[in-house]
Amino acid sequence: MLSTARTVAASNSSRLNSPVAWARKSDYYDVEAGSSSGESERTPLLFGSSVQGRRLHRPTPKQLVDPHKIHPVALMLMLALLGFLLLGVAIGVYLLVLQIERPWPVSHPFFLVERPAWWQYPEALQSTTLDRVGVTDVIVLHTRTESCANQTDCLRFLQQAEATSWAERKDHIPYNFLIGGDGVTYEGRGWKTQHGFEELPGRNHSLVVAMIGNFTDRQPTAAQYAELKAFLTESIRRFYLSAQYRLQGAVNETLNTNDGSALYGQLQRWPHWRGLLRV
């Protein structure tokens, strides 16, 4: 009996000291249950693994967006809209130019010799500038001199007229433009400057164009008439002359009562003719 009790006691003692123990509450064998520090060993391991997992799955911080940075797509849209706007403006200006009234169809091309081609004087052009872009009046005169039939003679005439005007009045040639018998327009004071005739009205809203020659008893050449038409059309095209301009002549009755009658007899048949100025 004593030996049987010892055998049972030894068996119970060996079960308590065995690494595999019976967990009665959970009904399974817990290998770590035999250790007195089982719970304290598992808890740090589980906590450490959870912390490690959190470190591995930590979300990366979002990058800050610059509020002043323009997105490439938005920039392309802005440039496209700007291009369409400029195209619309260009089309509108073109249609406006097409609607400008032309005095007549011009088959004769416009020939212009600018002032530096014949202005061989140290004195620069000094005259009052027009304060408006498109003038409303064109006054046609004749120079009451000999005509010029080629560019050499016309350039010589311009130089002599400039020298005479400067010697007599200390002023430059008074015409804005002159048209020679060769069918060429020569620039005097140009589109942007007032003419030099004090006796003519409207110096700030008129251009004076001279036909080189004396046309009281004879007509200007056909090339001069054609060039005058081309000059008027070109002035409108460059916006220096209003499309509703007035065409006039000027008669100096102290010199001749029929001053320029041949010239003005033809011009009075033209559109925009408004009559003669008596000076």
C-alpha positions in Angstrom: 0.0 0.0 0.0 2.8 2.4 0.9 4.6 1.6 -2.3 1.5 2.3 -4.3 1.1 5.7 -2.6 4.6 6.6 -3.4 4.1 5.5 -7.0 1.1 7.8 -7.3 2.9 10.7 -5.6 5.9 10.3 -7.9 3.6 10.2 -10.9 1.9 13.5 -9.8 5.2 15.1 -9.1 6.5 14.1 -12.6 3.4 15.5 -14.2 3.8 18.9 -12.5 7.5 19.1 -13.5 6.8 18.0 -17.1 7.1 20.7 -19.9 3.7 19.5 -21.3 0.9 20.4 -18.9 -2.9 19.9 -19.1 -4.8 23.1 -19.2 -8.1 22.4 -17.6 -9.8 25.6 -18.4 -9.0 25.6 -22.1 -8.9 21.7 -22.5 -5.7 21.6 -24.4 -2.1 20.9 -23.8 0.0 24.1 -23.3 3.7 23.5 -23.8 4.5 26.9 -22.1 2.2 26.2 -19.1 4.8 24.4 -17.2 6.9 27.5 -16.9 6.1 29.9 -14.1 7.0 32.9 -16.4 5.0 31.7 -19.4 2.6 34.7 -19.5 5.4 37.2 -18.9 7.5 35.7 -21.8 4.6 35.6 -24.3 3.3 39.1 -23.6 6.5 41.0 -24.6 6.9 38.8 -27.7 3.3 39.5 -28.8 3.6 43.3 -28.0 6.9 43.5 -29.8 5.5 41.8 -32.9 2.6 44.1 -33.1 4.8 47.1 -32.8 7.0 45.7 -35.6 4.0 45.2 -37.7 2.9 48.8 -37.2 6.3 50.0 -38.2 6.3 48.0 -41.4 2.8 49.3 -42.4 3.2 52.9 -41.3 1.7 55.1 -44.1 4.0 57.5 -45.9 3.3 61.2 -45.3 1.5 63.1 -48.2 3.5 65.6 -50.2 2.4 69.2 -49.9 0.9 70.7 -53.1 2.3 74.1 -54.2 -0.7 76.4 -54.7 1.2 78.6 -57.2 2.2 75.7 -59.5 0.1 75.5 -62.7 -0.9 72.1 -63.9 0.4 71.4 -67.4 -3.1 70.5 -68.7 -4.5 73.8 -67.4 -1.7 75.7 -69.0 -2.4 74.1 -72.4 -6.1 74.9 -72.1 -5.2 78.6 -71.3 -2.9 78.8 -74.3 -5.5 77.2 -76.6 -8.2 79.7 -75.4 -5.8 82.6 -76.0 -5.0 81.3 -79.5 -8.7 81.1 -80.4 -9.2 84.7 -79.0 -6.4 86.1 -81.2 -7.7 84.2 -84.2 -11.2 85.7 -83.6 -9.7 89.2 -83.4 -7.7 88.7 -86.6 -10.8 87.5 -88.5 -12.9 90.4 -87.2 -10.3 93.0 -88.4 -10.1 91.2 -91.8 -13.8 91.4 -92.2 -13.8 95.0 -91.2 -11.2 95.8 -93.8 -13.3 94.0 -96.5 -16.3 96.3 -95.6 -14.3 99.5 -96.2 -15.8 101.3 -99.1 -13.4 101.6 -102.0 -13.8 104.6 -104.4 -13.4 102.3 -107.4 -11.6 99.2 -108.5 -7.9 100.1 -109.1 -6.0 98.3 -111.8 -3.1 100.8 -111.8 -0.6 99.8 -109.1 0.5 102.3 -106.5 4.1 103.6 -106.9 5.6 105.6 -104.1 9.0 107.3 -103.9 9.7 108.1 -100.2 11.2 111.4 -99.1 14.8 110.1 -98.3 15.2 109.2 -102.0 15.3 112.8 -103.0 15.7 114.8 -99.7 19.4 115.8 -100.0 19.4 118.6 -97.5 20.9 118.9 -94.0 17.6 120.3 -92.6 15.3 117.6 -91.3 11.6 117.8 -91.9 10.2 120.0 -89.1 6.4 120.4 -89.2 3.4 119.9 -87.1 2.2 116.4 -86.8 -1.4 115.6 -87.4 -3.3 114.8 -84.2 -5.6 112.3 -85.9 -4.9 109.1 -87.9 -7.5 109.2 -90.7 -8.0 112.6 -92.3 -11.3 113.5 -94.0 -10.3 115.9 -96.8 -8.1 115.6 -99.9 -7.3 118.9 -101.7 -5.9 118.5 -105.2 -3.7 121.2 -106.7 -1.5 121.7 -109.7 2.0 123.1 -109.3 1.5 125.6 -112.3 5.0 124.6 -113.5 6.4 122.5 -116.3 5.6 118.8 -116.2 8.1 115.9 -115.6 7.8 112.8 -117.7 10.4 110.5 -116.0 11.8 109.9 -112.5 15.0 111.8 -113.1 13.2 115.0 -114.1 10.6 114.6 -111.3 13.3 114.2 -108.6 15.1 117.3 -109.9 11.8 119.2 -109.7 11.3 118.2 -106.1 14.8 119.2 -105.1 14.3 122.6 -106.8 10.9 123.1 -105.2 12.4 122.3 -101.8 15.3 124.7 -102.3 12.9 127.5 -103.5 10.6 127.0 -100.5 13.4 127.1 -98.0 15.0 130.2 -99.6 11.7 132.1 -99.7 9.9 131.1 -96.6 12.4 129.1 -94.5 10.0 126.2 -94.7 9.9 122.9 -96.4 8.0 121.9 -99.5 4.3 122.5 -98.6 2.7 119.5 -100.4 2.0 116.2 -98.6 2.4 114.3 -101.9 3.1 115.1 -105.6 2.2 113.0 -108.7 4.5 113.2 -111.7 3.8 112.7 -115.4 5.5 109.3 -115.0 2.6 108.0 -113.0 4.6 107.9 -109.7 3.7 109.4 -106.3 6.5 111.3 -104.6 6.4 111.9 -100.8 6.6 115.5 -99.7 5.5 115.8 -96.1 3.8 112.5 -96.0 0.6 111.2 -94.3 1.4 112.1 -90.8 2.3 115.8 -91.1 0.3 119.0 -91.8 0.6 120.6 -95.2 2.3 124.0 -95.5 -0.4 126.1 -97.0 -1.7 128.6 -94.5 -4.4 129.9 -96.8 -6.1 126.5 -97.1 -8.5 125.5 -94.3 -8.4 122.4 -92.2 -4.7 121.9 -92.0 -5.2 119.3 -89.3 -7.6 117.1 -91.2 -6.6 117.3 -94.8 -3.9 116.1 -97.2 -2.7 118.2 -100.2 -1.8 116.3 -103.3 -0.2 118.2 -106.2 -0.2 117.2 -109.9 3.1 118.3 -111.3 2.4 120.6 -114.2 0.1 123.4 -115.4 -3.4 122.0 -116.1 -5.4 125.1 -116.8 -5.6 124.5 -120.5 -4.6 120.9 -120.8 -5.3 117.7 -119.0 -2.9 115.7 -116.8 -1.7 112.4 -118.3 -3.8 109.3 -118.0 -1.0 107.9 -115.7 -1.4 110.8 -113.3 -5.2 110.3 -113.0 -4.7 106.6 -112.5 -2.0 107.2 -109.9 -4.2 109.7 -108.0 -6.9 107.0 -107.8 -4.3 104.5 -106.6 -3.1 107.0 -104.0 -6.6 107.5 -102.6 -7.2 103.8 -102.4 -3.8 103.2 -100.7 -4.4 105.9 -98.2 -7.7 104.3 -97.2 -6.1 100.9 -97.0 -3.4 102.3 -94.7 -6.1 104.0 -92.5 -4.6 107.4 -93.2 -7.7 108.5 -95.0 -11.3 108.1 -94.1 -13.4 106.0 -96.4 -16.0 108.8 -96.4 -13.4 111.4 -97.5 -14.2 114.6 -99.4 -12.3 115.5 -102.6 -11.8 119.2 -103.3 -9.8 121.5 -105.4 -8.4 125.0 -104.8 -8.5 128.0 -107.1 -6.3 131.0 -106.8 -8.5 133.6 -108.6 -5.8 136.3 -108.2 -3.6 134.4 -110.7 -6.2 133.2 -113.2 -9.9 133.0 -113.1 -9.7 129.6 -114.9 -7.0 128.3 -112.6 -6.8 124.5 -113.1 -10.0 124.3 -115.0 -9.0 121.3 -117.1 -7.9 119.3 -114.0 -11.0 120.2 -112.0 -13.3 119.6 -114.9 -12.3 116.0 -114.8 -12.2 115.6 -111.0 -15.8 116.9 -110.6 -17.0 113.6 -112.2 -15.3 111.5 -109.5 -17.0 110.1 -106.4 -16.6 112.1 -103.2 -16.1 115.4 -105.1 -17.3 118.4 -102.9 -16.3 121.4 -105.0 -13.7 124.1 -105.1 -12.0 126.2 -102.4 -11.5 129.9 -103.3 -8.2 131.2 -102.0 
